[in-house]
Amino acid sequence: MAKLRALRPRTLRQALVLVRDYLLIITGTVCIAVSIDLFLVPNQVVTGGVSGVAIILNNTLHAPVGVTVLAMNVPLLLIGWRFLGGFVFGIRTVVATIILSIMIDALAPVIGRIVQAPHEPLLYTLYGGVLDGVGVGLVFRARGTTGGVDIVARFLQRWRGIPMGRSLFAMNLVVFAGAAYLFSFDKVLYALLVAFVSARVVDVVLEGFSYAQQALIISDVPAVIQARILAELGRGVTVLEGQGGYTGGSRTVLLTVVARSEISVLKAMIGEADPRAFVIMGNVAEVIGEGFRPLSDTI
């Protein structure tokens, strides 16, 4: 009984995380579907991979985008299931792919009645890319994917040693070439902008905006700077032992991470203690731990 009571909170937490992840998958697929139905399909702008092929077929043969996405993903999902790890490959990927296919075709007539698609290139390019990036990022945060050519790329990497980036580029290039032939070259340029915006937004959704900076400090008075950081900023400091490449002498290196609002204070503090200090600062995508986000909030 004691063991059951000890396990209960963890089981409840796992259940809540599972519910959260599937809510993220649903929200993400809705965002992707709205991006496709409202901004991309009406303006003949393709995305890469399976969705791009589906948009081309919709504009040429009037095939439903969602049905096409699902039909093309079925053999790809079977390949992934067979060769990339079975259940471990990801029930979430299967669920996300099915929900996305349903959402695309279910929302298309609703969106068409409620909202008129913008035909200003800058608007549908930017907003289409942003919505797509938010959707893909949310699905990634839930540890899922939307299937497609990513599965083929992973398969080729595992069985033929072809880098994923190279195979993804080649497959997307074929899709964009088809769009250029069937539509116009300017549509491909818009598609590339959508892909760029989407990729950047995915990074923001997964990692957040840069809200902190890491500092590596090399000084003749490391103890003084360390004490001031601890006392005045309340930030932790890690003391590293380094060696000068030119002099060969041992040097103490201080490592600390501060919020962006504290950067100017840190610089002034270092300058007062040692005007000749050598400082390296860089953006940090995410900081987990005391003083920042708890690890439990990121799982």
N, C-alpha and C positions, 0 to 999 in steps of 0.2 A: 504493500500500500504506500509506504514511504517513497518507494521508487516511482510509483505512478504519479504521486503528488509532485515529485521533483520534475517529472517529464512534462506535466500538464502545461506549465507556462510556455515551455519551448514549443510544444505542439501547437498551442494557440497562436504563438507568434509566427510559426511557419505557415499556419492557415491564413493569417492576416496578410502575410507577405505574398502568398499565392493569390489571394483575392485581389490585392493591390496590383500584382503583375498582370493579371488578366484584364483588369480595368484599364491599365495602361495600354495593353494590346488593343482593346476595343477603341479607346480614345485615339490611339495612333492610327489605326486603320481608317477611322472616320476622317481624320485630317488628310490622309493620303487620298482617300476617295473624293473628298471635296476638292482637293487640288486638281485631280484628274478631270472630274466632271465639270467644274466651274471655270477653270483657267486653261487647262491644257487641251483637252479634246475639242472644245469649240473653236480654238485658235490654231489647230493642227500643229501643236508643239509636242514633240515626243520626249519621253524620258529614256534612259538607257534600259537595256535588258528586256524582260518579258513585257513589262507595262508599255514600253515603247513600241514593241511589235504589235501589241493589242490596240494601241492608239492608231497605228498605221492601218491595220485591218478594219478598224471602225470607220475611218475616213474613206477607205477605198471600197470595202465590201459591206459596210454597215453592220459588221459583226459586233455584238455586245462586248464591251471591254471586259467586264467582270467575268463573263463566261469564257472568253478567250484566255484571260489570265489564269483561270482555274484549269482549263483544258491543257494549257502549256505547262503548268506547274505540276500536274499529276505525275507524268513520267519523271520529271526532275526530282520530285519528292520521293518517288520510289527508288531512284538512284541513290539519293542521300540516305534513305532508310537502309538500303542494302549495303552500301559501301562506306558510309560515313558514321556508322555507329548505332544503327537501330534506334531504340527508344532514346538513347543518349543523344542521338542526332537532334532530337527536339520535337516533342509533342507541341511545344509552343509555336514552332515554325509552321507546323501543319495547321494549327488552330488559326494563327495569324493570316496565313495564306487563304484559308477558306473564308474567314470573316471579311478580309479585304475584297475578295471576289464578289461576295454577296453585297457588301456596302456600295461598291462602285455602281452596280446595276440598280440597286434599290434606291440610291440617293439621286441618280441621274434625272429621272422624271420630276422628282420633288424639287430639286434645285432649279430645273428648267422652268418650273411654274412660278417659283418664288423670286428668284434672282436672275437678272440678265447678265450674261457673261461679258466682262469688259473686253473691248477690242483694242485698247491702247497697249502696244507692245511692252512698254516699261512696266505697266501695272500687272498684266498677266504673267510676265516673266518673274518679277520680284515676288508677288504674292503666291504664285504657284510654287516657286522654289522654297519660300518660307514655310508654307503649309506642308509641303512634302517633307522638308527637313524636320519639322516638328514631329510629324507622324512617324517617320523612320526612327528618329531619336527616341521617341517614347517606346516604340517596339523594342529597340535595342536595350533600353533601360530595363525592360521586363525580361531580358535575356532571350529574346526571340528574334526572328528575322522574317521577312516576307517571301522567302524562297527565291525563285528566279535563277538568274545566271550565277549568283553567288555559289549555288550548289555545284554547278558545272565547274566553276573556277576552283573550288575546294577539291573536287574530284580529280581534276587535271593536275593540281599541285601534288596530291597524294600519290597518284598512280603514274604520272609522267614527269614529275618534278618541275612542271612549268609554274613560274611565280604567279600568284593570284592576280597581282596588279597587271601583269602583261596579258593574261587571258581575258580579264575583265575589259581592259582597254580594247582588245581586238574585237570582242563580241559587241561592245557598245559602238565601236567604229562602224561595224556592219549595219547596225540599226540606224545610226545617223546618216550613213551613206544612202540607205533606202529612203529615209525621209527627204534627203536632198533631191533624190531622183523623182520621187512622187509628188512632193510639195514644192518647195523652193529652198534655195541656199540660205536665205535669211531666217527661215524657220529653224534650220540647224544651228545658226548662231544664237537664236533665242534659247534653243534646247541646251546648248552648252552653258549659257548663263543660268538657266534653271538648275542644271547639275551643280554648278559652282556654288550658287546660293544655298541649295539644299545641303551640300556637304558641309558648308560653314555652320549652318543652323544645327545640323546633327551634332557637330562638335560642341556647340553651346549647350544643347540639351543634355548631352552626356557629361560634360565637364563643367559647365557654367562659365560665366564671364570670369576673366582673371580678376580675382579680388584680393590676392595676396602676392607678396614678393619674397623670394628667397635671397638671402645675403650671405656671401662668403667673405669674411673679413680677415685680412692678414695685417697684423700690427705689432709694433714693438712693445705695446702695453696691453696685451689681450685681457689680462685680469681686470684692468680698469674698465674696459669696454664691456666685458662680460657682466661685471657687477652692475653697471648702469642699465644695461638692457634688462636684467632681471628685476632691478629695483624700480626703474622709472617706466618701462614699457610693460612689465609683467609678462614678458615672453620668454620661452625657454631658449636655452643656448646649448648647442652640442660642441664640445671641444675636440678638434681633430688634430692629429700630429702629421705635419707635412715636412717636405724636404725641398729646399730651393734647388731648382734645376741647374742654375749657374754657380751659386756659391757652395752648394752641397750641404749647407747648414740646416739644422732642424728648425722648423717654424711652427708656431701654434696657429691653427686656423679655426675661426669661430663660424659656426653655421647657425643661422636663425631664420625664422619665417615671421613676417609681420604683415598686418593689414595694409592696404594701399594708403589709408589715411595716416599711417604711422611712418611712412617712408621718409618724409622730410625731417621728422623728429629724429629718426635713426641716423640719417646723414649728419645732422647737426651735432648729435651726440658723439659720433665717431670723429668728426672734424675737431671738436673741442678737445677730445682725449689724445688724438694723434693725427695731426694734419697731413702726415706722410703715409697714412694707412692706405693699403691697397684693398679696394672693395669691388666685388663682382655681384651685380644684382640682376635678377631675371624674374619674369612672370612665372607664377605657379598656377597650373590649371586647377588643381584641387588640393586642399589640405584637410586631412582627417586626423582628429585627435584633440587633446586638451587645448582649449582656447579657440578652437575652430569648430568644425562639424564633428559630432560623435560618430564613431564607426557604425553604430547601430542604425543611424539615419540613412546610411548609404547602401545598406544591404536590401 
